Amino acid sequence: MKHEKTLKILQNIISSYEELRLTATKNQLTYKDKYGAVVMLRVREEGIVVAFGRSAKLQEKFSMLQGNGKVVRHLTFQTVEKSDEKLLRELIDESLVLGIEKAEMKRMKGCFR
């Protein structure tokens, strides 16, 4: 596979988060927490696409994110440098927080019914 080394590095970084569980399909690796999808990896000719669930809300802080869907934004990696790892961890951390915030807002709304 053309981007096998990059995929392994990304998998190792993401797998270091104990709260994330991996589910795999033929086309995608999805890492989820108890609130839903956090990070998805897809192998493409141009590199490894790393998509972040809930990341549309992160577009302002992380302007390098690509995409225009309602929920997901992505980055494409050909290689992974130390600065990329730092960015990846920041994005995962922020995505995890967004999941908790969404669940707490839903829970709090239920208290007022």
PyMOL commands that set and color helices and strands:
alter all, ss='L'
color gray80, all
select helices_A, chain A and resi 4-15+55-58+82-111
alter helices_A, ss='H'
color red, helices_A
select strands_A, chain A and resi 21-24+29-33+36-44+47-52+73-77
alter strands_A, ss='S'
color yellow, strands_A
deselect
rebuild
show_as cartoon
